[in-house]
């Protein structure tokens, strides 16, 4: 029996969220509404913990720098240290990998004409650890292996939305050809609208964010055709991170002619450190419990 994708999870990965968790500020008035929005997701995850997660994120100049910028990279290591981003590593568990499944995905996706960079050692930053904390809380160990997929959305040129959606389809093909009955989730992280510098620093566009979530659910092909300049204009310079959500969306079965996914949970909140926070869980119909 082959592996299957059971759900896609989408979430922002704001670094201040990790700091609030690590410093015990989750019940403070500023933060409490945000963390309350993830409580249904944590409860759902307790009942639907997968055997592995393919987690799409962007590195923030910790594993990679301007010396080397892969467009798409996949981690194939057995474990990943938590990065020191300038104030010490977050006090969260080391990330355990799944080398065999990761190697299979790399082989399959490259044979589908995607040029992945193979990474056998890297530290992972808040782009990966904050989503884990939001979905799993603060355990002594993460409950399943993680396969990191890093995407360059920091230094132009960055991949198109169509390329990201197609990569998600290739990842689905890879997972479904893996000869082990694993339940796998694919996560897309980053966004939503935000800009961290320049005259528009602090920009949040709630109307754009709501429309993006609606279209991600109902018509991801339309988002795949959205040019980068529209992300920049409507969602700010860091809003381009949303193309990573299209990788997770591309992994859902409806884009291969199967039934549409179901919305398990949807949440939106502003602000979180001058950033819009979006969150969505989509489940495959044959995996619902």
LOTOR-222620 format. One record per atom (N, C-alpha, C, O): z, y, x; residue in one letter. Coordinates in steps of 0.2 Angstrom, whole numbers, plus 5000, padded with zeros to 4 digits. Each point is the difference from the previous one (the first is absolute). Example, Ala and Ser with C-alpha at 12.3 -4.5 7.8 and 13.67 -1.06 7.14 Angstrom:
2
503949725066a 500050064996a 500050065004a 500349995005a 499350064993s 500150065004s 500350054996s 500150065003s 
//
This chain:
289
500049945004x 500050064996x 500050065004x 500450005005x 499250054994x 499950065004x 500550054998x 500450004995x 499750055009x 500450064999x 499750044995x 499450004998x 501050044998x 499850054995x 500450065001x 500550015002x 499150054995x 500450065000x 500350014993x 499649994995x 501050035004x 500350004994x 500150074997x 500150014994x 500050045011x 500150074998x 499850055006x 499949985005x 500050084993x 499950055004x 500550054999x 500250024994x 500150015011x 500550055000x 499850065003x 499750005006x 500450064991x 499850065003x 500650055000x 500350014995x 499850025011x 500650055000x 499950055006x 499649985005x 500650084994x 500150055005x 500549975006x 500449954998x 499550085008x 500549985005x 500350065004x 500050005006x 500250044990x 500350075003x 500649985004x 500549974999x 499550065008x 500549985004x 500750024998x 500549975002x 499650094994x 500650024998x 500349954995x 500650005000x 499049964997x 500349954995x 500449955005x 500649984998x 499150005007x 500449965005x 500650035002x 500549965001x 499550105001x 500650035002x 500550014995x 500649995001x 499250024993x 500550004994x 500349944999x 500749994999x 499049955002x 500249944999x 500549985006x 500649984999x 499250045007x 500449985006x 500650045000x 500549975003x 499550094994x 500650045001x 500450004993x 500550045000x 499449914996x 500450004994x 500050054995x 500550024997x 498950015002x 499950064996x 499749984993x 499850054997x 500149895002x 499649984994x 500350034993x 499650004995x 501050015005x 500350024994x 500150084999x 500250024995x 499650015010x 500050075000x 499550034995x 499549974999x 500650094997x 499650024995x 499350015002x 499549984996x 500350045010x 499350015002x 499749935000x 499449994998x 500949965005x 499749935001x 500149954994x 499549965000x 501050054996x 500149954995x 499449984995x 499949944999x 499850114999x 499449994995x 499549965004x 499649964997x 500250055009x 499549965004x 500249935000x 499649964999x 501050035004x 500249935001x 500149964993x 499949945000x 500350104995x 500049964993x 499349984998x 500049954997x 499550085005x 499349984998x 499849945003x 499649974998x 500850015008x 499849935003x 500449954998x 499949945002x 500650074994x 500549954998x 499649944996x 500149945002x 499550084993x 499649944997x 499649965005x 499949944999x 499850105006x 499649965005x 500449955004x 499849955002x 500850075000x 500549965004x 500249944996x 500049945002x 500150074991x 500249944996x 499449964999x 500149945000x 499350084999x 499449965000x 499949965006x 499849955000x 500350095006x 499949965006x 500449955001x 499949955003x 500850054995x 500449955001x 499849934996x 500149955003x 499550064992x 499749954996x 499349985002x 499849944998x 499950105007x 499349995001x 499950015008x 499550025002x 501049965002x 499950005007x 499549965003x 500049944998x 499550085005x 499449965002x 500249965006x 500550015003x 499049954999x 500149965006x 499850045006x 500249995006x 499450074993x 499750045006x 499850064996x 499850004995x 500250065009x 499750064998x 499550035005x 500250005006x 499350024992x 499550045004x 500150074999x 499950024994x 500450025011x 500250064998x 499650055004x 500050015006x 499650034990x 499650055003x 500350075001x 500350024995x 499750015011x 500450065001x 499650035005x 499549985003x 500750084999x 499850045006x 500550015005x 500650024998x 499249975008x 500550025005x 500050075001x 499550044999x 501149995003x 500150075001x 500250015008x 500550035002x 499049955002x 500050025007x 500649965004x 500350035004x 499849914993x 500649965004x 499649945003x 500149995006x 499649974990x 499649945003x 499450025004x 499849985005x 499950074992x 499350035002x 500150075002x 500450044997x 499149995007x 500050075001x 499350025001x 499549964998x 500450105004x 499350035001x 499649965005x 499450015001x 501049955003x 499749965005x 499649944997x 499549985003x 500750004992x 499749944997x 500150004992x 500650004998x 498950014998x 500150014993x 499549954996x 499450014999x 500949935000x 499549954996x 500050024993x 500550034997x 498949975000x 499950014993x 500449964995x 500350024996x 499649915006x 500449954996x 500349955006x 499649985004x 501050014995x 500449955005x 500449954996x 500350024995x 499749925007x 500549954997x 500549975005x 499849985005x 500850024993x 500549975004x 500049934999x 500149974995x 499949995011x 500049935000x 500649975004x 500049945001x 500550105000x 500649985003x 500549964996x 499950004994x 500649975009x 500549974996x 500650044998x 500349994996x 499750075007x 500550054998x 499850075003x 499650015004x 500750044993x 499850075001x 500750045001x 500450004995x 499750035010x 500650055001x 499950064996x 499550024998x 501150015000x 500050064996x 500050065005x 500350005005x 499250044994x 499850055005x 500650065000x 500350014995x 499850025011x 500350065001x 499650064999x 499550015004x 500650024990x 499550064999x 500350075002x 499850054998x 500749945007x 500350065002x 500750014999x 500350055003x 500049914993x 500750014998x 500349935000x 500549994996x 499249965007x 500249935000x 499749964995x 499850034995x 500249915006x 499749954995x 500450004994x 500650015000x 499049994994x 500449994994x 500549945000x 499849955003x 500750054994x 500549945000x 499849954995x 500449994995x 499049985006x 499749954995x 499849945004x 500050005006x 500049944991x 499849945003x 499350015004x 499650034998x 500449935007x 499349995004x 499649974995x 500249964995x 499150055005x 499549984995x 499849935003x 499750005006x 500349954990x 499749935002x 499350004998x 499950014994x 499749965010x 499350004999x 499849934997x 500449954999x 499050045000x 499749934998x 499449995004x 499450014998x 500649975008x 499550005005x 499449954997x 499450025002x 500749934995x 499549954998x 499650034995x 499450005000x 500950034995x 499650034994x 499750075003x 499450014998x 500950025006x 499750065003x 499449995004x 499450034999x 500649915005x 499449985004x 499549984995x 499450015002x 500749954993x 499549984995x 499750064997x 499450014999x 501050044999x 499750064997x 499550045005x 499550024998x 500849995008x 499650035005x 499349965001x 499550045000x 500549905001x 499449965001x 499550014994x 499450015000x 500949984994x 499650004994x 499750074999x 499450014998x 501050045002x 499850074999x 499550025005x 499550044999x 500649945008x 499550025005x 499349974998x 499550025001x 500549914997x 499449974998x 499750034994x 499449994998x 501050054998x 499750044994x 499850075003x 499850044996x 500149975010x 499750065003x 500550065001x 499750055000x 500949944999x 500550055002x 500349995007x 500249955002x 499750105002x 500350005007x 500750025000x 500250065000x 500249895000x 500750015000x 500350005007x 499749965004x 500750094998x 500449995006x 500649955000x 500450014995x 499649955009x 500549955000x 500650025004x 499950025006x 500749994991x 500650035004x 500549945000x 500349984995x 499950005011x 500549955001x 500750025002x 500549975000x 499550105001x 500750035000x 500050074998x 499650045003x 500849984993x 500150074998x 500750014997x 500249964997x 500050105003x 500650034996x 499750034994x 499550035000x 500949964994x 499850024994x 500550064998x 500650005001x 499150054996x 500350064999x 500250014992x 499949954996x 500350115002x 500250014993x 499449984995x 500249984994x 499250025008x 499449994996x 500149934997x 499749984994x 500649975010x 500149934998x 500749994997x 500149964995x 500450075009x 500749984998x 500250034994x 500449974996x 499450095002x 500350044994x 499749964994x 500549994995x 498949995004x 499849964994x 500549935000x 500149984994x 500049995011x 500449945000x 500750024997x 500349964996x 500050095007x 500750024997x 499950024993x 500549984996x 499050055001x 500050024993x 499949944996x 500350004994x 499449955008x 499949944996x 500549955001x 500249964995x 500150035011x 500549955001x 500750035001x 500549955001x 499650114999x 500750035002x 500249995007x 499650025004x 501049964997x 500350005007x 500249935002x 500650005001x 499049954999x 500249945002x 500249995007x 499850045005x 500549904997x 500149995007x 499449975003x 499950015007x 499649974990x 499349985002x 499550004994x 500249994995x 499250035007x 499550014995x 499949934997x 499949955004x 500050044990x 499949944997x 499449965001x 499949944998x 499650095005x 499449965001x 499650035006x 500150065002x 499449915001x 499650025005x 499650064998x 499850004994x 500050045011x 499650064998x 499450005005x 500149995006x 499350024992x 499450015004x 499850075000x 499850024995x 500350025010x 499850075000x 499350015001x 499749975004x 500050074992x 499350035000x 500050075001x 500250044995x 499749995011x 500050075002x 499350034999x 499549975002x 500550094994x 499450034999x 500150075003x 500550044999x 498949995004x 500050065003x 499950054995x 499450014997x 501150035000x 499950064996x 500350065003x 500250054996x 499949955010x 500350055004x 499550055004x 500050064999x 499549915004x 499550035004x 499349994997x 499849945000x 499950114999x 499349994997x 499549985006x 500150025006x 499449934992x 499849984994x 500549944997x 500249965004x 499950044989x 500449954997x 499549964996x 499550034998x 500749915000x 499649964996x 499950034993x 500450034997x 499049955000x 499950024993x 500449964995x 500249955002x 499850084992x 500449964995x 499649944998x 500349954999x 499050055002x 499649944998x 500249955005x 500049944999x 500050085008x 500149955005x 500749974999x 500149945001x 500450104997x 500749974999x 500049954994x 500349955000x 499350074994x 500049954995x 499749945002x 500249944998x 499250065006x 499749945002x 500449965005x 500049944999x 500450095005x 500549975004x 500549964996x 500249945001x 500050094993x 500549964996x 499749944997x 500349955000x 499050064998x 499749944998x 499949945005x 500149944999x 499850085007x 499949965006x 500749965001x 500049945002x 500550104997x 500749975001x 500249954995x 500349955001x 499550074993x 500049954994x 499749935002x 500249954999x 499150065003x 499749945002x 500349965005x 500049945000x 500350095005x 500349975006x 500649964997x 500149945002x 500350104994x 500749964998x 499849944995x 500349955001x 499250064995x 499849944996x 499749955003x 499949944997x 499950075009x 499749945004x 500549975005x 499949965004x 500850064996x 500549985004x 500349934997x 500250004994x 499849955010x 500149934997x 500849995000x 500249965003x 500150084993x 500749994999x 500250044993x 499850054999x 500649924997x 500250034993x 500550055001x 500550004997x 499350065006x 500450055001x 499950064994x 499450004998x 501150035000x 500050064996x 500050065004x 500550015004x 499050034996x 499950065004x 500050064996x 499650004995x 500750055007x 499950074998x 499750045005x 500149995006x 499550064991x 499650055005x 500350074998x 500050024994x 500350015010x 500350074999x 499550055003x 499850005006x 500250064991x 499650065002x 500550065000x 500450014995x 499750025011x 500550055000x 499750075003x 499550005002x 501050054997x 499850075002x 499950044994x 500149984994x 499750095007x 499950044995x 500750014996x 500549985002x 499550064992x 499450024997x 499850075002x 500050015007x 499950044989x 499850075002x 500550035005x 500650004998x 499250025007x 500550045005x 499650035006x 499549975002x 500850085000x 499750035006x 500650035004x 500450034998x 499649955009x 500650015004x 499950065004x 500550025004x 498950024996x 499950055005x 499550054997x 499749994995x 500350075008x 499550054999x 500250044993x 500549994998x 499050055000x 500250054994x 500149964994x 500450034996x 499449915003x 500149964994x 500649955001x 500149964996x 500350055009x 500649955001x 500450004994x 500250064997x 500049885001x 500450004994x 499649984994x 500350004994x 499050005006x 499649994994x 500249934997x 500049955003x 500050064990x 500149944996x 499650014994x 500050054997x 499549905001x 499650014995x 500149944995x 499749955000x 500850064995x 500249944996x 499449984995x 500049944999x 499650114999x 499449984996x 499549955004x 499849954997x 500150075009x 499649955004x 500349945001x 499749944999x 500950065002x 500449935001x 500049964994x 499949945000x 500250094994x 500049964994x 499349974999x 499949944998x 499650105003x 499349984999x 499849945005x 499749964998x 500650055008x 499849955005x 500349934998x 499749955000x 501050054997x 500349944998x 499649974994x 499949945000x 499950104995x 499649984995x 499449965002x 499849954998x 499850095007x 499449975002x 500149945004x 499549955000x 501050055004x 500149945004x 500149944996x 499849945002x 500550074993x 500149944995x 499449984997x 499849945000x 499850114997x 499549984995x 499350005004x 499549974997x 500450075008x 499350015003x 500050015007x 499850065002x 500549895002x 500050025007x 499450015004x 500050045005x 499449944992x 499450015003x 499850085000x 499750025005x 500550014990x 500050075000x 500350045005x 499850045003x 500849934999x 500450035005x 499749995007x 500050045004x 499749904996x 499749985007x 499450055001x 499850015006x 499950024989x 499550055001x 500250075002x 499650045001x 501049974998x 500350075001x 499950025008x 500349965004x 499450104997x 500050025007x 500650025003x 500550024996x 499649985010x 500650025004x 500250074998x 500650024999x 498950035000x 500150074999x 500450014994x 500450054999x 499549904996x 500350014993x 500849985001x 500450044997x 499749915007x 500749995002x 500350065003x 500650024998x 499150015007x 500350055004x 500150064995x 500550045000x 499049984996x 500050054995x 500649994995x 500450054999x 499649904998x 500449984994x 500749985002x 500550024997x 499649945008x 500649965002x 500350035007x 500549975002x 499250075001x 500350035006x 499749955006x 499749954999x 500550085007x 499749965006x 500349935001x 499649965003x 501050034995x 500349935001x 499849964993x 500249945000x 499550094995x 499849964994x 499549955002x 499949954996x 499850055009x 499549955002x 500349945001x 499649955000x 501050045001x 500449945001x 499849954994x 500149945000x 499750094994x 499949964994x 499449965001x 500049954996x 499650055008x 499549965001x 500249935002x 499749954998x 500950055005x 500449935001x 500149964994x 500149945000x 500150104994x 500149964994x 499449974998x 500149954996x 499350075006x 499449964997x 499949945004x 499749954997x 500650045009x 500049935003x 500449954995x 499849954999x 500850074999x 500449964996x 499749994993x 500049944998x 499750115000x 499649994993x 499449965001x 499949964995x 499850045010x 499449965001x 500149935001x 499649954999x 501150035002x 500249935001x 500149974993x 500149945000x 499950104994x 500149974994x 499449964997x 499550025001x 500749934995x 499549964998x 499450024995x 499549984999x 500750084997x 499550024996x 499450035003x 499550004997x 500550025009x 499450025004x 499649945002x 499550015003x 500749934996x 499649945001x 499949974993x 499849945000x 500250104994x 499849974994x 500649974996x 499849974995x 500850035007x 500549974997x 500450054995x 499850065000x 500649924996x 500450054995x 500350065004x 500249995006x 499950064990x 500350065003x 500749995002x 500349964996x 500050075009x 500749995001x 500450044995x 499850044996x 500949945004x 500450034995x 500550055004x 500149995006x 500150074991x 500450055003x 500749974999x 500350004994x 500149985011x 500749985000x 500450065000x 500550004996x 499450055008x 500450065000x 499650065003x 499649995004x 500550074993x 499750065003x 500550055000x 500450014995x 499650035011x 500550055001x 499750065004x 499649995004x 500750074994x 499750065004x 500650055000x 500450014995x 499750025011x 500650055001x 499850055005x 499749995005x 500550074993x 499950065005x 500750044999x 500350004995x 499950035011x 499749985007x 500549965003x 500549984998x 499249995008x 500449965005x 499950035007x 499549985003x 500850074999x 499950035006x 499350035000x 499649995004x 500350054991x 499350044999x 499449954999x 499550025002x 500749924996x 499449954999x 500149974993x 500549994997x 498950005000x 500049964994x 500049935001x 499749975005x 500749994991x 500149935001x 499749964994x 500250024994x 499449945008x 499749964994x 500149925002x 500149985005x 499949994989x 500249925001x 499749974994x 500050024994x 499749925008x 499749964995x 500049925002x 499949995006x 500249974989x 500049935001x 499549974995x 500050014994x 499549965009x 499549964996x 500049935001x 500149985006x 499949984989x 500149935000x 499449964998x 499750024995x 500149935008x 499449964997x 500349964994x 500549975000x 499050034995x 500249964994x 500349935000x 500549984997x 499249985008x 500249935000x 500650005005x 500349945001x 500050115001x 500750005004x 500650034996x 500550005003x 499450024991x 500550034996x 500549954998x 499949954999x 500850085002x 500549954998x 500450034994x 500549974998x 
//
